[in-house]
Amino acid sequence: MKIALAQCNFHIGHFPFNERLIASHIKRARAAGADLVVFSELAVCGYPPYDLLEFNDFINDCYASMNRLAAKCKDIAAIVGAPYRNPDSIGKPLFNGAWLLQHGEVKQVARKALLPTYDVFDEYRYFEPATTFQVVEVNGVRIALTICEDLWNIGEERMYTCSPMDELMKQNPDVMVNIAASPFDRAQVEVRRGVLAENAIRYQLPLVYVNQVGAHTDLLFDGGSLVMNKKGEVVQQMAFFSDEFEVFDLSTVGTAPITHETRESSLALCRKGLVMGIRDYFRKLGFEKCVLGLSGGLDSALVMVLAAEALGPENVTGLMMPSRYSSDHSVADSKELADNLGATVELISIESAFNSIEGTLTPWFANLPEDVTEENIQARIRGVLLMAWANKFGHILLNTSNKSETAVGYGTLYGDMCGALSVIGDLYKTDAYAMAELINHPQEIIPENILRKAPSAELRPNQKDEDSLPPYPVLDRILKMYIEGRQGISEIVARGDDPGLVQKIVGMVNANEHKRRQAPPVLRISSKAFGYGRRMPLVSGYRG
């Protein structure tokens, strides 16, 4: 049997687009002589649809699309992910379904049993877990059809009491097919490959895995669909972060594994993911152009490069907004960066606006020393100018804060924290430097001076980030243990860091939850990004 893998970039709730995309790949698979074409989890509506699943009209649209697609499958079979109504009066109203379309009709629907409720997932909010399991059959081939998490209950530390594959194996399947919407993080590619291989080896079956690709606001889906033999060896691998379509013959799945597979570094994959995240955010919202604040520092330079890659440099505008504290080299470095990219750069001094606000506040502030208030005024003036530019010219403002700064609150609400999308808000400062070095190989794009000068917000004379923060390698190491590692103060201190420093950093993270709650959505590239996947109380007396 020939099976086609359709790794597609769907648009949540855009039924005409998704239906056309699925139909075109069914036609393509038929032309390639495939007997079966496989699509990803909840393909017809896009994943994750969140509370759209609570609207009856939304589910009606899913069913209407699926019925029309079924009519196109008279001489080919298709597996398509879509919500499926629970026929029982007890339980949640929906199942997360894998629909088998065959002979012009809906032949069978497999239902997802293991519903993740951790990190960015909250599927039990919407779906009823399956409790019965049945293989599906196409041209005499018996398929153990599962959905994403259904294959993740394996190994010694299991999260669920049920194992769908254990149940399906009782029916003697010939092959496993898993349709997924597995979001990317920088460690996920290898972890996922290991989980899939463990399934293939445990059940001694070849495995076909089809994952969604594309970005849905903060969530990035990398694709990476593949075919494994029963030894857990990859015999066919699809690209990451791009739409792909491939056909393979099931009779050859026992052949030798890929011998010349190219594995990209996690940082290179993160770069691709961030570029895709920007591109899809704009494309799916119907925007083309962006604006960002160019400070002459690393973060804004990195965001400008990624935006130029995603949208084309002609669609990227950087605003340089110097004040009395801005260095001459910051302006020069920003201009050089824009020239290297072919992007637009504009210079708007904030000095007169700063003077005006200072003068307005003089009757109340005259006898008080300057402090963070004056620093924040500068940042907020820049935020106002950036938003005005975005409004006037129909651009989207990209935020340029990194994860290190966001974690400890080193940013100004309604100032440099403005923006519709946080591009590098899940990238620590040390990783931002590493990505900049990657970008500059083999040709320098980000000026060397930006990479070598000491980081500074330039909001007071001779200001440096290290006036307020420990060196970034130290800060990031502690932040990673606390945020991604979920280790408390005592556990971090036990690894050798200074107790007072750890206490200070953890305290800063906890004290700034209110800022992060008001920040733009962050493109997720780690196992624990700020946003929906890290839910902390806004007001808490716990000190870690």
C-alpha positions as CSV (number, residue, x, y, z in Angstrom):
1,M,0.0,0.0,0.0
2,K,1.2,3.5,-0.8
3,I,0.7,6.1,1.8
4,A,1.0,9.9,1.3
5,L,2.0,12.2,4.2
6,A,0.6,15.7,4.0
7,Q,2.4,18.0,6.3
8,C,0.3,21.2,6.1
9,N,0.1,24.7,7.6
10,F,-3.6,25.2,8.5
11,H,-5.3,28.3,9.6
12,I,-7.5,28.1,12.8
13,G,-11.2,28.5,11.9
14,H,-10.6,29.3,8.3
15,F,-12.6,26.4,6.9
16,P,-12.6,27.4,3.2
17,F,-8.8,27.6,3.3
18,N,-8.3,24.4,5.2
19,E,-10.7,22.5,3.1
20,R,-9.1,23.6,-0.2
21,L,-5.7,22.7,1.2
22,I,-6.8,19.2,2.2
23,A,-8.7,18.6,-1.0
24,S,-5.7,19.7,-3.1
25,H,-3.5,17.2,-1.3
26,I,-6.1,14.4,-1.7
27,K,-6.0,15.1,-5.4
28,R,-2.2,15.2,-5.4
29,A,-2.0,11.9,-3.5
30,R,-4.4,10.2,-6.0
31,A,-2.3,11.4,-8.9
32,A,0.8,9.9,-7.2
33,G,-0.9,6.6,-7.0
34,A,-1.4,6.6,-3.2
35,D,-4.0,4.4,-1.5
36,L,-4.1,6.6,1.6
37,V,-3.3,10.2,2.4
38,V,-2.7,11.2,6.1
39,F,-3.2,14.7,7.5
40,S,-2.5,16.1,11.0
41,E,-4.6,16.4,14.2
42,L,-7.7,18.7,14.0
43,A,-6.6,19.5,10.5
44,V,-10.0,20.7,9.3
45,C,-10.3,23.4,11.9
46,G,-6.6,24.0,12.8
47,Y,-5.0,23.3,16.2
48,P,-5.5,24.6,18.8
49,P,-9.0,26.1,18.3
50,Y,-9.5,26.7,22.1
51,D,-13.0,27.9,23.0
52,L,-14.2,28.0,19.4
53,L,-14.9,24.4,20.1
54,E,-17.7,25.5,22.4
55,F,-19.7,27.1,19.5
56,N,-22.2,24.7,17.8
57,D,-21.8,26.6,14.5
58,F,-18.1,26.0,14.6
59,I,-18.6,22.2,15.0
60,N,-21.3,22.3,12.2
61,D,-18.7,23.9,9.9
62,C,-16.2,21.1,10.8
63,Y,-18.8,18.5,9.9
64,A,-19.8,20.2,6.7
65,S,-16.2,20.4,5.5
66,M,-15.6,16.7,6.5
67,N,-18.6,15.5,4.5
68,R,-17.5,17.4,1.4
69,L,-14.0,16.0,1.8
70,A,-15.4,12.5,2.2
71,A,-17.2,12.8,-1.1
72,K,-13.8,13.4,-2.8
73,C,-12.4,10.1,-1.4
74,K,-14.2,7.6,-3.7
75,D,-11.0,6.0,-5.1
76,I,-8.6,6.9,-2.3
77,A,-8.8,6.9,1.5
78,A,-7.8,9.8,3.7
79,I,-7.2,10.2,7.5
80,V,-8.1,13.7,8.6
81,G,-8.2,15.2,12.1
82,A,-11.5,16.9,13.2
83,P,-13.7,17.2,16.3
84,Y,-16.3,14.4,16.6
85,R,-19.6,14.8,18.5
86,N,-20.0,12.5,21.5
87,P,-23.1,10.4,20.7
88,D,-23.7,9.7,24.4
89,S,-25.4,12.0,26.8
90,I,-22.8,11.5,29.5
91,G,-19.4,13.2,29.3
92,K,-17.9,16.1,27.3
93,P,-19.8,16.9,24.1
94,L,-16.8,16.2,21.8
95,F,-14.1,13.8,21.0
96,N,-10.8,14.7,19.3
97,G,-11.2,12.5,16.3
98,A,-9.1,11.0,13.4
99,W,-11.7,10.5,10.6
100,L,-11.2,7.8,8.0
101,L,-12.8,9.0,4.7
102,Q,-13.2,6.2,2.2
103,H,-15.6,5.1,-0.6
104,G,-17.1,8.6,-0.6
105,E,-18.2,8.6,3.0
106,V,-17.0,8.8,6.6
107,K,-16.0,5.2,7.2
108,Q,-14.8,5.3,10.8
109,V,-13.6,7.7,13.5
110,A,-10.8,6.9,15.9
111,R,-11.0,8.9,19.1
112,K,-8.1,10.3,21.2
113,A,-7.8,8.7,24.6
114,L,-5.0,10.6,26.3
115,L,-5.8,14.3,26.7
116,P,-2.9,16.4,27.8
117,T,-3.6,19.1,30.4
118,Y,0.0,20.3,31.1
119,D,2.0,23.3,29.9
120,V,0.2,24.8,26.8
121,F,-2.3,21.9,26.6
122,D,-5.8,21.9,28.1
123,E,-7.6,19.3,26.0
124,Y,-9.7,17.8,28.8
125,R,-11.5,21.2,28.9
126,Y,-13.1,20.3,25.6
127,F,-12.9,16.6,24.8
128,E,-14.0,13.3,26.3
129,P,-11.3,10.7,26.4
130,A,-11.8,7.5,24.4
131,T,-12.3,4.3,26.3
132,T,-12.8,1.9,23.4
133,F,-10.4,1.2,20.6
134,Q,-10.8,-0.3,17.1
135,V,-8.2,-0.6,14.3
136,V,-9.2,0.8,10.9
137,E,-8.7,-1.0,7.6
138,V,-7.6,0.3,4.2
139,N,-7.1,-2.1,1.3
140,G,-6.7,-5.0,3.7
141,V,-4.0,-3.2,5.8
142,R,-5.0,-3.0,9.5
143,I,-4.0,0.4,11.0
144,A,-3.6,1.2,14.7
145,L,-4.7,4.8,14.4
146,T,-3.8,7.1,17.3
147,I,-3.7,10.8,17.9
148,C,-0.6,12.6,19.2
149,E,-0.5,12.1,23.0
150,D,-1.8,8.5,22.6
151,L,1.7,7.4,21.9
152,W,3.4,9.3,24.7
153,N,2.3,7.0,27.6
154,I,5.4,4.9,27.4
155,G,8.4,4.2,29.5
156,E,8.7,3.7,33.2
157,E,7.1,7.0,34.4
158,R,3.7,6.9,32.8
159,M,1.2,9.8,33.1
160,Y,-1.9,7.8,32.2
161,T,-3.4,4.6,33.4
162,C,-4.5,3.7,29.8
163,S,-2.3,2.7,26.9
164,P,-4.2,2.9,23.6
165,M,-1.5,0.9,21.7
166,D,-1.7,-1.9,24.2
167,E,-5.4,-2.2,23.4
168,L,-5.0,-1.8,19.7
169,M,-2.3,-4.5,19.6
170,K,-4.9,-7.1,20.6
171,Q,-6.4,-6.6,17.1
172,N,-3.2,-7.5,15.3
173,P,-2.5,-4.3,13.4
174,D,0.0,-4.1,10.5
175,V,1.2,-0.5,11.0
176,M,0.8,2.4,13.4
177,V,-0.4,5.8,12.1
178,N,-0.2,8.8,14.5
179,I,-1.6,12.2,13.5
180,A,-0.3,15.0,15.7
181,A,-0.2,18.7,16.5
182,S,3.0,18.6,18.5
183,P,4.4,22.1,19.2
184,F,8.0,22.9,18.9
185,D,10.5,23.5,21.6
186,R,14.2,23.4,21.2
187,A,14.5,20.0,23.0
188,Q,11.3,18.5,21.6
189,V,12.6,17.2,18.3
190,E,14.9,14.7,19.8
191,V,12.5,13.8,22.7
192,R,9.7,13.2,20.2
193,R,11.9,11.0,18.0
194,G,12.9,9.0,21.0
195,V,9.2,8.4,22.0
196,L,8.2,7.4,18.5
197,A,11.2,5.0,18.3
198,E,10.3,3.5,21.6
199,N,6.8,2.8,20.3
200,A,8.0,1.2,17.1
201,I,10.4,-1.1,19.0
202,R,8.0,-2.0,21.7
203,Y,5.2,-3.0,19.4
204,Q,7.4,-4.2,16.5
205,L,5.4,-2.3,14.0
206,P,6.3,0.4,11.4
207,L,5.1,3.8,12.3
208,V,3.8,6.7,10.2
209,Y,3.8,10.0,12.0
210,V,2.2,13.2,10.5
211,N,2.6,16.5,12.4
212,Q,1.2,19.9,11.8
213,V,3.5,22.7,10.6
214,G,3.0,26.4,11.0
215,A,2.5,29.0,13.7
216,H,-0.7,29.9,15.6
217,T,0.3,33.1,17.4
218,D,2.6,31.9,20.2
219,L,2.7,28.2,19.3
220,L,5.1,27.0,16.6
221,F,4.6,23.6,15.0
222,D,7.7,22.2,13.3
223,G,6.3,19.4,11.2
224,G,9.1,16.9,11.0
225,S,6.8,14.1,9.9
226,L,8.4,10.8,9.4
227,V,8.2,7.0,8.8
228,M,10.0,4.5,11.1
229,N,10.6,0.8,10.7
230,K,10.0,-1.6,13.5
231,K,13.5,-1.1,14.8
232,G,12.8,2.6,15.5
233,E,15.0,3.7,12.6
234,V,13.9,6.6,10.5
235,V,13.4,5.6,6.8
236,Q,11.7,8.7,5.6
237,Q,12.0,12.2,7.2
238,M,10.2,15.3,6.1
239,A,11.6,18.8,6.5
240,F,11.1,21.0,9.6
241,F,9.1,24.3,9.4
242,S,7.9,23.9,5.8
243,D,4.9,22.5,4.0
244,E,5.8,19.0,2.7
245,F,4.2,16.2,0.8
246,E,5.7,12.7,0.3
247,V,4.6,9.3,-0.7
248,F,6.1,6.0,0.4
249,D,5.4,2.4,-0.2
250,L,4.6,0.4,3.0
251,S,6.2,-2.7,1.5
252,T,9.6,-0.9,1.6
253,V,9.3,0.3,5.2
254,G,11.7,-2.4,6.4
255,T,14.5,-1.1,4.3
256,A,17.7,0.5,5.6
257,P,17.3,3.7,7.6
258,I,18.3,7.1,6.2
259,T,22.1,7.2,6.1
260,H,22.7,10.9,5.2
261,E,20.2,12.6,7.4
262,T,21.1,16.2,8.2
263,R,20.3,17.2,11.7
264,E,20.3,20.9,12.4
265,S,21.3,22.4,15.7
266,S,18.6,23.4,18.1
267,L,19.6,27.0,17.7
268,A,19.3,26.8,13.9
269,L,15.8,25.2,14.3
270,C,14.9,28.0,16.8
271,R,15.8,30.6,14.2
272,K,13.7,28.9,11.6
273,G,10.8,28.7,14.1
274,L,11.0,32.3,15.0
275,V,11.0,33.4,11.3
276,M,8.0,31.1,10.6
277,G,6.3,32.5,13.7
278,I,6.6,36.1,12.4
279,R,5.6,35.2,8.9
280,D,2.5,33.3,9.9
281,Y,1.4,35.9,12.4
282,F,1.4,38.5,9.7
283,R,0.0,36.3,6.9
284,K,-2.9,34.9,8.9
285,L,-3.8,38.4,10.2
286,G,-3.6,39.9,6.8
287,F,-0.7,42.3,7.5
288,E,2.5,42.8,5.5
289,K,4.7,45.4,7.2
290,C,6.3,45.8,10.7
291,V,7.9,48.5,12.7
292,L,10.3,48.1,15.7
293,G,12.4,50.3,17.9
294,L,16.1,50.2,17.0
295,S,18.3,50.9,20.0
296,G,21.7,50.0,18.6
297,G,21.7,47.0,20.9
298,L,21.7,43.2,20.3
299,D,18.0,42.5,20.9
300,S,16.5,45.0,18.4
301,A,19.1,44.0,15.9
302,L,18.3,40.4,16.1
303,V,14.5,41.0,15.8
304,M,15.1,43.2,12.7
305,V,17.1,40.4,11.1
306,L,14.5,37.8,11.8
307,A,11.7,40.1,10.6
308,A,13.5,40.9,7.4
309,E,13.9,37.1,6.8
310,A,10.2,36.5,7.5
311,L,8.6,39.5,5.7
312,G,11.3,40.8,3.3
313,P,13.5,43.7,4.2
314,E,11.3,46.1,2.2
315,N,8.5,45.5,4.7
316,V,10.6,46.2,7.8
317,T,11.0,49.7,9.4
318,G,13.2,50.5,12.3
319,L,12.8,53.7,14.3
320,M,15.9,55.1,16.0
321,M,14.7,57.3,18.9
322,P,17.8,58.8,20.6
323,S,17.7,60.8,23.8
324,R,20.4,62.8,25.6
325,Y,21.8,59.5,26.9
326,S,22.1,57.7,23.6
327,S,25.6,57.1,22.3
328,D,26.6,58.1,18.8
329,H,27.7,54.6,18.0
330,S,24.2,53.3,18.8
331,V,22.7,55.4,16.0
332,A,25.6,54.5,13.6
333,D,25.3,50.8,14.4
334,S,21.6,50.8,13.7
335,K,22.1,52.5,10.4
336,E,24.8,50.0,9.4
337,L,22.5,47.1,10.3
338,A,19.6,48.5,8.2
339,D,21.9,49.1,5.3
340,N,23.2,45.5,5.5
341,L,19.7,44.2,5.4
342,G,18.2,46.7,2.9
343,A,15.5,47.7,5.5
344,T,14.2,51.2,6.2
345,V,15.4,53.2,9.1
346,E,14.1,56.5,10.4
347,L,15.5,58.9,13.0
348,I,13.1,60.5,15.5
349,S,14.7,62.3,18.5
350,I,12.8,62.1,21.7
351,E,14.6,65.0,23.4
352,S,12.0,67.6,22.8
353,A,9.2,65.3,24.0
354,F,11.3,64.4,27.1
355,N,11.9,68.1,27.8
356,S,8.2,68.9,27.5
357,I,7.1,66.1,29.9
358,E,9.9,67.1,32.4
359,G,8.7,70.7,32.2
360,T,5.1,69.7,32.7
361,L,6.0,67.7,35.8
362,T,8.4,70.3,37.3
363,P,6.0,71.8,39.8
364,W,5.7,68.4,41.4
365,F,9.1,66.8,40.7
366,A,11.4,69.9,41.1
367,N,12.9,69.0,44.5
368,L,13.0,65.3,44.0
369,P,16.1,63.4,42.7
370,E,15.9,61.7,39.3
371,D,15.3,58.0,39.5
372,V,13.6,55.2,37.5
373,T,10.7,57.6,36.8
374,E,12.7,59.6,34.3
375,E,14.0,56.4,32.7
376,N,10.5,55.1,32.2
377,I,9.3,58.4,30.7
378,Q,11.9,57.9,28.0
379,A,10.8,54.3,27.3
380,R,7.2,55.3,27.2
381,I,7.8,58.2,24.8
382,R,9.3,55.7,22.5
383,G,6.4,53.4,22.9
384,V,4.0,56.2,22.0
385,L,6.0,57.0,18.8
386,L,6.2,53.4,17.8
387,M,2.4,52.8,18.3
388,A,1.7,56.1,16.4
389,W,3.8,54.9,13.5
390,A,2.1,51.5,13.5
391,N,-1.4,53.0,13.5
392,K,-0.7,55.6,10.8
393,F,0.9,53.3,8.3
394,G,-0.9,50.0,9.1
395,H,2.1,48.3,10.5
396,I,2.4,45.8,13.3
397,L,4.8,46.7,16.2
398,L,7.2,43.9,17.1
399,N,8.5,43.7,20.6
400,T,12.2,43.2,21.1
401,S,12.5,42.1,24.8
402,N,14.5,39.0,25.5
403,K,13.6,36.3,28.1
404,S,16.3,37.3,30.6
405,E,14.9,40.8,30.8
406,T,11.3,39.7,30.8
407,A,12.0,37.2,33.6
408,V,13.4,39.8,36.0
409,G,11.2,42.7,35.0
410,Y,14.0,44.7,33.3
411,G,11.6,46.5,31.0
412,T,9.0,49.3,31.1
413,L,5.3,48.6,30.9
414,Y,3.7,50.6,28.1
415,G,7.2,51.5,26.9
416,D,9.8,49.0,25.6
417,M,7.3,46.2,26.5
418,C,4.9,47.5,23.8
419,G,4.1,45.4,20.8
420,A,1.7,42.9,19.2
421,L,4.2,40.0,19.2
422,S,7.2,39.2,21.3
423,V,9.7,37.7,18.9
424,I,12.6,36.8,21.2
425,G,10.7,36.7,24.6
426,D,11.6,33.0,24.9
427,L,15.3,33.5,24.0
428,Y,17.7,34.2,26.9
429,K,20.3,36.9,26.4
430,T,23.2,34.4,26.1
431,D,21.2,32.5,23.5
432,A,20.5,35.8,21.6
433,Y,24.2,36.3,21.3
434,A,24.7,32.8,20.1
435,M,21.9,33.2,17.5
436,A,23.5,36.5,16.3
437,E,26.8,34.7,15.8
438,L,25.0,32.0,13.8
439,I,23.4,34.7,11.7
440,N,26.8,36.4,11.0
441,H,28.2,33.2,9.6
442,P,29.5,33.3,6.9
443,Q,28.7,36.9,6.2
444,E,28.5,39.7,8.8
445,I,25.0,41.1,9.0
446,I,24.7,42.3,12.6
447,P,27.6,44.8,13.0
448,E,30.4,43.5,15.2
449,N,30.2,46.5,17.5
450,I,26.7,45.6,18.5
451,L,27.9,42.1,19.6
452,R,30.9,43.4,21.5
453,K,29.7,46.4,23.4
454,A,28.3,46.1,27.0
455,P,24.5,45.8,27.0
456,S,22.7,49.0,28.1
457,A,19.3,50.5,28.1
458,E,20.9,54.0,27.7
459,L,18.3,55.7,30.0
460,R,20.9,57.4,32.3
461,P,24.5,58.4,32.0
462,N,27.0,55.5,31.5
463,Q,24.2,52.9,32.3
464,K,25.0,49.2,31.9
465,D,22.7,46.2,32.4
466,E,25.2,44.8,34.9
467,D,24.6,47.8,37.2
468,S,21.2,46.2,38.0
469,L,21.7,42.5,37.0
470,P,24.4,39.9,37.4
471,P,26.4,39.0,34.3
472,Y,24.0,37.3,31.8
473,P,25.7,33.9,31.8
474,V,25.2,33.7,35.6
475,L,21.7,35.2,35.4
476,D,20.6,32.9,32.6
477,R,21.9,29.7,34.3
478,I,19.9,30.5,37.4
479,L,16.8,31.5,35.4
480,K,16.9,28.3,33.4
481,M,17.0,26.2,36.5
482,Y,14.1,28.1,38.0
483,I,11.8,28.5,35.0
484,E,12.4,25.5,32.7
485,G,13.8,23.2,35.5
486,R,11.2,24.2,38.1
487,Q,13.8,24.0,40.8
488,G,13.4,26.0,44.0
489,I,15.9,28.2,45.7
490,S,17.3,25.4,47.9
491,E,17.8,23.1,44.9
492,I,19.6,25.9,42.9
493,V,21.8,26.8,45.8
494,A,22.7,23.2,46.2
495,R,24.3,23.3,42.7
496,G,26.8,25.9,43.9
497,D,25.3,29.4,43.3
498,D,25.4,32.1,45.9
499,P,22.3,31.9,48.2
500,G,21.8,35.7,48.3
501,L,22.1,36.0,44.5
502,V,19.6,33.1,43.9
503,Q,17.2,34.6,46.4
504,K,17.4,38.0,44.6
505,I,16.9,36.6,41.1
506,V,14.0,34.3,42.1
507,G,12.4,37.3,44.0
508,M,12.7,39.4,40.9
509,V,11.0,36.8,38.7
510,N,8.2,36.4,41.2
511,A,7.7,40.1,41.7
512,N,7.2,40.8,38.0
513,E,4.5,38.4,37.1
514,H,2.1,41.4,36.7
515,K,4.3,42.8,34.0
516,R,4.5,39.6,32.1
517,R,0.7,39.2,32.3
518,Q,0.4,42.5,30.3
519,A,3.1,41.6,27.8
520,P,2.5,40.6,24.2
521,P,2.3,36.9,23.2
522,V,5.7,35.3,23.1
523,L,6.8,32.9,20.3
524,R,7.5,29.7,22.2
525,I,10.7,27.9,21.5
526,S,11.5,26.4,25.0
527,S,9.8,23.8,27.2
528,K,8.5,26.6,29.5
529,A,7.8,29.9,27.9
530,F,6.1,32.9,29.6
531,G,2.4,33.0,28.7
532,Y,-0.3,30.3,28.6
533,G,2.1,27.5,29.4
534,R,3.4,29.0,32.7
535,R,0.5,29.9,34.9
536,M,1.6,31.6,38.1
537,P,-0.5,33.5,40.6
538,L,-0.3,37.3,40.1
539,V,-0.3,37.9,43.9
540,S,1.5,35.4,46.0
541,G,3.3,35.3,49.3
542,Y,5.4,32.3,48.2
543,R,9.1,33.2,47.9
544,G,10.4,29.9,46.4
